[in-house]
């Protein structure tokens, strides 16, 4: 559904700065850091050309490598699969190349301002994403317990849906100071952000999302909680998040991360691919025309890392799938953290034991998608009896859960995301092939739209992904469980290595699962920038006095620290 929380955007003065996803835990303005003419910092000339290992060629790894290159370092990127990570855009065999499917990240909020910096930098276009009841969505059907409701706005749905929306707004206001925090984030009022959040972290770290709802008088009705779980807010149902920490959900709603989404025209994977090939105008040490691609043999990253260990002089030694062994003064690890427990042989000495514990406690969400190409956006045809669209963006308690309709104009081939599911709903699909999944989905949608023959419009084979079954991911994205705040804090603050023993320094964790906003590309960018600051500092560099980095301001804005005893 469209946002069911009080929307500050609608009432904001146009002169106010846009809200950002820096969030309440570490209110650092990454967008300002990136935009400053002084740049992100510099390293001593004696360090120019120094190789730095960057493990993982997803968005976080490519951003980190790109910024290290600009400083005059030589990033050596390792990638087990393909550049992009969970920014994975695929085509359909035998179909027009313009038809693509976003197997991972597909929608991005305007509050992702650091991410937007790189989208603009490489010249990508965005357009409104057709979420439930969004302005860009012609119509939405909510189908629960065999009963369907057609809507173009929230007001078109039965009163109970508006009651649920109101209950969620009340729940947030009464239990989490929503308006106050949203305002503080928008105004970048750091003292107020920290004051509100410190109390909420202490109060709510042990609380589930579902428990938070149950504690609210506004959600005393089970029926309301059930509808909210199945329909939710922003992008659809949220019941798969019910066991997770309520702090995870508050980060999303405070920063409006689930509102006003936009998709990247042509596919999100273009972003890391274009950064890989980009020749920055301002670059130190390297000649103009240098790119990440040109710094790598044959323009390709090194293969998968198979071993990480510490060697004399507190160096990080990397062994890859080709058997090549290289040793570095510094390394950034951006892959899914579980890789350190399974696919990569690691020395225990890489990280302090408390950080290993945090990695082991990481909780990943499962997620599956299935897309099919069709001849045209037939869903815009009108039903002769009702005058309504013959098919709509669909939220349902049936197996498909969420069905998205994606077109590029009335006379062009189009794409249907037949199903987007998480957790238990995703696991139900795991044993099925793409075609088997499609058959189940067409049956479910046929029960909602008995007059519509979707199959006759299909022009190619379906494509699918189950991220929990991807060998280099083993899950879609991290989602903290109750009591995991301390673990997340250890991982996020790992870039501040002066606090660590000397024999535990030199390797830096990054990636969206290290961030406070796991599952969002913005978190991948922010932690990449943290790691860049960490490597710069580790090699004796510093930021310009007029543009302090996240580590320079750390003491002023450090995340809340909860007692261990």
HELIX and SHEET records of a PDB file:
HELIX    1   1 UNK A    8  UNK A   11  1                                   4    
HELIX    2   2 UNK A   30  UNK A   35  1                                   6    
HELIX    3   3 UNK A   45  UNK A   47  5                                   3    
HELIX    4   4 UNK A   59  UNK A   70  1                                  12    
HELIX    5   5 UNK A  113  UNK A  121  1                                   9    
HELIX    6   6 UNK A  154  UNK A  156  5                                   3    
HELIX    7   7 UNK A  159  UNK A  176  1                                  18    
HELIX    8   8 UNK A  178  UNK A  187  1                                  10    
HELIX    9   9 UNK A  190  UNK A  204  1                                  15    
HELIX   10  10 UNK A  209  UNK A  214  1                                   6    
HELIX   11  11 UNK A  217  UNK A  219  5                                   3    
HELIX   12  12 UNK A  222  UNK A  231  1                                  10    
HELIX   13  13 UNK A  239  UNK A  241  5                                   3    
HELIX   14  14 UNK A  246  UNK A  254  1                                   9    
HELIX   15  15 UNK A  269  UNK A  277  1                                   9    
HELIX   16  16 UNK A  297  UNK A  299  5                                   3    
HELIX   17  17 UNK A  337  UNK A  340  5                                   4    
HELIX   18  18 UNK A  348  UNK A  350  5                                   3    
HELIX   19  19 UNK A  353  UNK A  360  1                                   8    
HELIX   20  20 UNK A  378  UNK A  380  5                                   3    
HELIX   21  21 UNK A  423  UNK A  427  1                                   5    
HELIX   22  22 UNK A  434  UNK A  448  1                                  15    
HELIX   23  23 UNK A  454  UNK A  457  5                                   4    
HELIX   24  24 UNK A  467  UNK A  469  5                                   3    
HELIX   25  25 UNK A  485  UNK A  492  1                                   8    
HELIX   26  26 UNK A  493  UNK A  495  5                                   3    
HELIX   27  27 UNK A  497  UNK A  499  5                                   3    
HELIX   28  28 UNK A  502  UNK A  504  5                                   3    
HELIX   29  29 UNK A  512  UNK A  514  5                                   3    
HELIX   30  30 UNK A  521  UNK A  538  1                                  18    
HELIX   31  31 UNK A  554  UNK A  557  1                                   4    
SHEET    1   A 4 UNK A  74  UNK A  78  0                                        
SHEET    2   A 4 UNK A  51  UNK A  55  1                                        
SHEET    3   A 4 UNK A 331  UNK A 333  1                                        
SHEET    4   A 4 UNK A 507  UNK A 509  1                                        
SHEET    1   B 2 UNK A  89  UNK A  91  0                                        
SHEET    2   B 2 UNK A 100  UNK A 102 -1                                        
SHEET    1   C 2 UNK A 126  UNK A 128  0                                        
SHEET    2   C 2 UNK A 262  UNK A 264 -1                                        
SHEET    1   D 7 UNK A 147  UNK A 151  0                                        
SHEET    2   D 7 UNK A 140  UNK A 144 -1                                        
SHEET    3   D 7 UNK A 393  UNK A 396  1                                        
SHEET    4   D 7 UNK A 402  UNK A 406 -1                                        
SHEET    5   D 7 UNK A 414  UNK A 422 -1                                        
SHEET    6   D 7 UNK A 367  UNK A 374 -1                                        
SHEET    7   D 7 UNK A 463  UNK A 466 -1                                        
SHEET    1   E 4 UNK A 325  UNK A 328  0                                        
SHEET    2   E 4 UNK A 315  UNK A 320 -1                                        
SHEET    3   E 4 UNK A 305  UNK A 311 -1                                        
SHEET    4   E 4 UNK A 345  UNK A 346  1                                        
SHEET    1   F 2 UNK A 364  UNK A 365  0                                        
SHEET    2   F 2 UNK A 477  UNK A 478 -1                                        
END                                                                             
